[in-house]
């Protein structure tokens, strides 16, 4: 299978696949023409996550990433359009607002959802599914780790400041309890606040692919941006967001995440 140019796949040797669904900033011209502003369209990107986790390939990890912005289509939403968090504020498969509720499109314009599913959603999931099955076939048991981040303070989505490390396992259904417990223990020893299956329980990727009975254990990690970025807390604008990636600032987070990925690999090798 040949992937389109906006899909990047690195095939590793370890029983671990990283999914990076929200790090893309590319917005096709036909979509960009209908948007209020380029900055607003990229505001909710998972900034620098691909850089934060760039150590993963040294561990033998496989990675699947889309370069397309989540504003074009969110590949971590249910393609049927059903909300992952009924009754709570969220954004759609093809978002029409930012997390803060600001309109993304100029008046009278909006997304062609069906066309974008075909063009951008389906290729990402074809690549991700293929890599999951390749790794599972080779190792018998594998871990899918879905990488995310979000600004720490977004009143429309949650009260107060989000805990630093937010583990999502679809309330325990997407991975073995042992794996969740091992990740929680590493988070607890890291000095960062952590919580499991609270505001973020895992998106479509975690819920759709997680199947412990067939050897696919899926975990979502949602990082509050202040864990690895010098984040301005509160409202942001084009003058202060995003802040540059600072390796020294991000070092403690990278150390904790390295231990977590190592634990995922060790779990898969032992569980098989």
N, C-alpha and C positions, 0 to 999 in steps of 0.2 A: 504494500500500500504506500503510495506517495502522498505525503501530507502537503497541504497548501503552504505557501511561504510564511504565513503568519503563525504557523504552528511549529514550535521547536521541541524536538524530542531528543533526549540524551539517554542512551541505553546502557545501564550499568550492570554490575554483576551481583549486587546484594539483593536480598528479598524485601526491598523497600522502593516504593514509587512516590515521588513528590509531585503533587498537582499544584500549579500556579495559575489559577483562573482569573485573577483580578490585577495582575501587574502590568497589563498592556496599556499603552497610551495611544495607539494608532486608531484614528477615526477616519474611515473612508470619506472621500470628498463629497459623495452624494448625501451622506448623513451629516457631515459637518456643516453643509450649507443651510440646514434647517435648525441648527442649534443656536442658543442665545449667545454663548461664548465658548471658546476653546478651553479657557481655564475652568469654567464651571463644569464643563463636560468631563474634565479630568480630576476634579476636586476629590472624588471618593475613590480614586485609585489606591490600591494597596502599595503605597510608595516604598520603593527600594527593597521589597521583600526578596526579589530574585538576587539582589546583592547580599542581603543579610544571610541567605542560605547558600551562598556560592561554595561553601565548604563541603556541601553534601556530596558532590561528585567525587571528592577525595575518599569518601566512605564507600564508594561503589554504588551509590544511589542512582536510580533512574529519575529523570524529570520530564514533565510534560507542561508546556507553557504556551499560552496564546498571547500574541502581541496586540490583539484587538482590545480596545477599551471596553470596559463593562457598560459604558453608556450605549455602545452599539448593540450589545446583547450581553446579558449576564449568564454565563455558562454554569453558574452555580444555583440557578433557579429551576424549579420544576417546569419542563417545557410545556406542560398542559396549562400553565398559568395559575395553578392552585397555589395559594400562599403557604409558605413553610411555617409561618408564625401567625395563625389565624387570630384576629382581634388585636394584633399589635402593628404598629407602623413599620413598614418595610418598603422596599422598592421592587418594581416588577421585573419580569423576564427581559423586557426592553424598557428600562427606566424612563419615566417622563419627568421625574423630579430628582434632586439631590437628596442625600440623607436628611438634610435640613429642611426639605420641602420646597426648595426653590425650583421653578419650572426650568427644564432643560431646553425646551423647544420654543421657537418663536410662535406667536399666536397663529393658529390655523394649520400648523405642521405637527407631524407625529410619526412614530415608527411604523414601518411595514413589518410586522412581527413574523409573518410566515416566511417572507423572503430572507430575513436575517437568521431565522432558525436554520434554513437550508444552507446559507452561505457561511455562517460562523459557529453556530451551536453544534450542529451535527459533525463537522470536521474535528472539533476539539474532542468530543466524546468518542468519536471513532478512534482517534489517536490514543486517548487515555485508556479506553477499553482494551485496545490491542496490547498496550504495554502492561496493563494489569494481568491479562491472560498469559502473556509471554512469561512474565516473572512468576506467576502462580504455577504455570506448567513446569518451569525449571526447578522451583523450590518446594512446591507443594503447599506451603504457607507463606503469605506475604503480608506486608502492611502498606496501606495507602494512607499517606499523610498529606492532608489538604492545608496549604499554607495561606494564611490571611492576616490582615491587620486592619485597624479602624481607628479613627481619632478617638481619643480618650473621653471626650465630653461631647455628646450629641443629644441634647434634651429631648428631641423628637423621638429618639429610639430607646433611650434608657435614662434612668435617674442617676444623677451624680457622675462620678468618674468610674469608668469601667475598670474592673480588676486587671492587673497587668497581663496575666496569662489565662485565656479562656478555652478550656478543653471541651470539645463537643464530640459525643459518641452516640448521638440519637438516643439519649437516656439509657445508655448501656447496650443498645441493640446492635451497634455496628462493629463492635470489637469485643474481644475476650475481657472479662473483668480484670484478669491479671495484668494485661497490657495497660488498661486505664489506670490501675493502681500504681504501676511502676512509673508511668508518666507523672501522676500526681505526686509521688514521693520525690521525684527529681525537682518538680516545681516548688514543692514545699521547702526543699533544701537550698533553693536558689536565691532566696531573699526577696523574691517577687511575690506579690499577691497572686493567688490562683483560685479558680473555681471551675467546677465541671457541670456541664449541662444546665447552665443558668440561662442568661439572656440568649446565648448562642449554643445551640445543641448540635450544630452541624447542618450544613446546607444540603442541596440536592446531591452533590457529589458523595458526601459521607453517607447519606441515607440510601442512595441508589446503589452504590457499589459495595457497601459494607455487608458482608455475608460470612460471618465467622465459621459457619458450618461447612462452607466449601473452601475455607482457607484464605479468605480475604478479610482482613481486619482494617477498618477505616477509622481514622481519627482526624478531626479538624482542630487546628490551633489558630485561634483568633487572638492576635497580639494587640493590646492597646499601644498606640504608636509611641507613647512616651517611654516604653520599654527600650526602644532602640533608636529613637529620634529625639532631637531637642525640640519637642513639640510645644507650640503655644497652646495653652489650655483655653478653651472658649472659642468664640467666633474666629474664623480665619478668612483671609482675603488673598488676592493675587500678590500682595506685597510680602506676605509672611508664610505662605504655604504653597508647595511643600518646602520644608527646610532641607538643606543638603544632607547627604549621608555622611556621617562622621564615624569612621571605623573605631576610634577610641571610645566614643560614647556607646557604640553598639557592642563593644567587646563582652560585657557581662551577659547580655542577652545571647550572643553567639555561643558563649561557653555553655549556658544552660541548654540551648537548642541542640548543640553538638551532643551533649549527654542524652538528650531525649531521642535523637535519631539513632544513636548507638544502641540505646535500649530497645528501640523498635526492631533493629536488625537482629539483635541478640534474641529477642522474644521469638521472632519468626524462625530463626534457625533452631531454637530449642523446641518450639511447638510442633514443628513438622515431624 
